[in-house]
Amino acid sequence: MSEPSSLYLNIEIKKEKLEEFLTAKPKPLMVDDNILAWWESREMYSPTDVATVPQSHLYYPKSSNGKIIGGFIADHRFGAKQQYNDTEQLWTFILLAFSENFYEILPMISFCKQLVTYQSNAEKGTAIIYDFLWDSGMVMAQLDFSDRQALLTKVSKTVSVDSEIIEKANMSLQQMLDELNN
């Protein structure tokens, strides 16, 4: 992919647990069977072994997860926004112009996977990095949050993603795009 993909993250999480997560220090991505299977399923221009990616490229070197969010929001080039719905206990974080390569998304995958340690077994969610702006239908990564696990799927096309997830993601990202254009 040569144009930036967008990130849509929407998870059920109690507000106090989200606050704990945001004050916690980021951790490097643990390369496990799920990461390896996902990595191998990606179409890349010059593929490498994910196990050989330097640890410094597997997480954001910030003092807290909240500083990661704050950094994206402060840099207007990303078109970033977060929102917490107190009634539904849902946290949404979006990045309109996030990343165009797989190395750049590894720290975000690590960031997302850490969220499950702050969720209850019943809480669910999704994260998707896909081509919203250019509408090519490509998906770089999708994580499903369930039973305190965040597992990457092998989905590579938006037509293979649950239509409700894509509709919500498109709506949130379009709203951000409209805000930036006004």
C-alpha positions in Angstrom: 0.0 0.0 0.0 1.3 3.4 -0.8 -1.4 5.7 0.7 -2.0 5.9 4.4 -4.6 3.5 5.9 -6.9 4.6 8.7 -7.4 3.1 12.1 -10.7 2.5 13.8 -10.6 1.1 17.4 -13.8 0.5 19.3 -13.9 -1.5 22.5 -16.0 -2.1 25.5 -14.0 -1.1 28.6 -14.9 0.4 31.9 -13.8 4.1 32.3 -11.6 3.4 35.3 -9.9 0.5 33.5 -9.3 2.7 30.4 -7.7 5.3 32.7 -5.4 2.6 34.1 -4.5 1.6 30.6 -3.8 5.2 29.6 -1.4 5.7 32.5 0.4 2.3 31.9 3.7 2.2 30.1 3.6 0.7 26.5 5.0 -2.8 26.1 6.7 -4.4 23.0 4.7 -6.6 20.8 5.0 -10.3 21.8 5.5 -12.2 18.6 3.3 -15.3 19.0 1.6 -17.8 16.7 -1.3 -15.3 16.0 1.1 -12.6 15.0 3.2 -15.0 12.8 0.1 -16.4 11.0 -1.2 -12.8 10.4 2.2 -11.6 9.2 2.6 -14.5 6.8 -0.9 -13.8 5.3 0.0 -10.2 4.3 0.9 -9.2 0.8 4.1 -7.1 1.1 6.5 -5.6 -1.5 9.5 -6.9 0.3 8.5 -9.4 3.1 10.7 -10.1 6.0 10.4 -12.3 9.0 8.5 -10.5 11.8 10.6 -12.3 14.4 13.6 -10.3 13.1 12.0 -6.9 13.5 14.0 -5.0 16.1 12.3 -4.6 19.5 12.5 -0.8 19.2 10.0 -1.1 16.3 7.5 -3.1 18.2 6.2 -0.4 20.6 5.9 3.4 21.0 8.7 4.7 23.1 6.5 6.9 25.3 6.1 7.1 29.1 2.4 6.1 28.9 -0.2 4.9 26.6 -2.1 8.2 27.2 0.9 10.0 25.8 0.7 7.9 22.6 -2.9 9.0 22.1 -2.1 12.6 23.0 0.8 12.6 20.5 -1.5 11.4 17.7 -4.2 13.9 18.6 -1.7 16.8 18.8 -0.3 16.1 15.4 -3.1 17.2 13.1 -1.7 15.4 10.1 -3.1 12.2 11.5 -6.7 13.4 12.0 -6.9 11.6 15.4 -9.8 11.6 17.8 -10.9 9.7 20.9 -14.3 9.4 22.5 -15.7 7.6 25.5 -19.4 6.7 25.7 -20.3 6.5 29.4 -23.6 4.9 28.8 -22.3 2.1 26.7 -18.8 2.0 28.2 -17.3 2.2 24.7 -14.0 3.8 23.8 -13.4 4.8 20.3 -10.1 6.0 18.9 -9.6 6.8 15.2 -6.7 7.9 13.1 -7.8 9.1 9.7 -4.3 9.1 8.0 -2.4 6.5 10.0 0.1 4.3 8.2 1.1 3.0 4.8 3.4 0.1 5.8 3.3 -2.9 8.0 6.3 -2.0 10.1 4.6 1.2 11.2 1.5 -0.6 12.4 3.3 -3.1 14.6 3.5 -0.7 17.6 -0.2 0.0 17.2 -1.0 -3.7 17.2 1.0 -4.0 20.4 -0.9 -1.0 21.8 -4.3 -2.5 20.9 -3.4 -6.0 22.2 -2.5 -4.5 25.6 -6.0 -3.3 26.1 -7.4 -6.8 26.7 -5.6 -6.9 30.1 -8.0 -4.1 31.2 -11.2 -5.6 29.8 -13.5 -8.1 31.5 -14.2 -11.5 29.9 -17.5 -10.3 28.6 -16.2 -7.1 27.0 -15.7 -7.1 23.3 -14.3 -4.9 20.6 -12.6 -4.4 17.3 -9.7 -2.6 15.7 -9.2 -2.3 12.0 -6.5 -0.6 9.9 -7.9 -0.3 6.4 -8.0 1.9 3.3 -10.8 4.3 4.1 -9.5 7.3 2.3 -8.7 5.7 -1.0 -11.4 3.1 -1.0 -9.3 0.3 -2.4 -10.9 -2.3 -0.2 -7.6 -3.3 1.4 -7.3 -4.3 5.1 -3.9 -4.1 6.7 -5.0 -5.6 10.0 -8.1 -6.4 12.0 -8.1 -7.4 15.6 -11.1 -9.0 17.3 -11.4 -8.4 21.1 -13.2 -11.2 23.0 -12.6 -13.2 26.2 -9.7 -11.0 27.1 -7.9 -11.8 23.9 -7.1 -9.5 20.9 -6.6 -11.8 17.9 -5.5 -10.7 14.5 -7.6 -12.0 11.7 -6.3 -12.9 8.2 -8.9 -10.6 6.6 -7.3 -8.6 3.7 -10.4 -7.1 2.0 -13.1 -4.9 3.6 -15.8 -7.1 1.9 -14.7 -9.9 4.3 -15.2 -7.7 7.4 -18.5 -7.7 9.3 -20.6 -5.0 7.5 -21.7 -3.4 10.8 -18.0 -2.9 11.8 -17.2 -1.3 8.4 -20.3 0.9 8.6 -19.4 2.2 12.1 -15.8 2.7 11.1 -16.7 4.5 7.9 -19.2 6.7 9.8 -16.6 7.7 12.4 -13.8 8.3 9.9 -16.1 10.3 7.6 -17.2 12.5 10.5 -13.5 13.2 11.3 -12.9 14.0 7.6 -15.8 16.3 7.5 -14.6 18.1 10.7 -11.2 18.6 9.2 -12.7 20.0 5.9 -14.9 22.6 7.8 
